[in-house]
Amino acid sequence: MEKIFEQTLLYDFYGELLTPHQRAIYEDAVYNDMSLSEIAELQGISRQGVHDLIKRCDRILADYEAKLHLVERFTSAKGKIKQIVELTQEYPENVQMHQIREISESLLNEF
């Protein structure tokens, strides 16, 4: 399950950098949970071709992350905002803390 979550996150950030053909196959495999055989039949290529393309896309997306670190920064920022929300909950009567918590929760909802 963790691998699928990682693939999804990487695709969300870098998927537009793949070719339309790569995107279509990768989306079928990761998002639509289609089997290699189903994708191969749909795309008119071999099962091995689908497998190779998915692995190539995984490498491409991982390479983008290794260079740009966008997913790493995103998860770090999200974690820090969660910490802010938790810390501000200790001061429910403080107006400024309440505003900080509301802003932080708003940011989390945007992610």
Buried (B, 14 or more C-beta within 10 A) or exposed (E): EEEEEBBEBBBEBBBEEBEEEBBBBBBBBBEEEBEBEBBBEEBEBEBEBBBEBBEBBBEBBBEBBEEEEBBEEBEEEEEEBBEBBEEBEEEEEEEEBBEBBEBBBEBBEEE
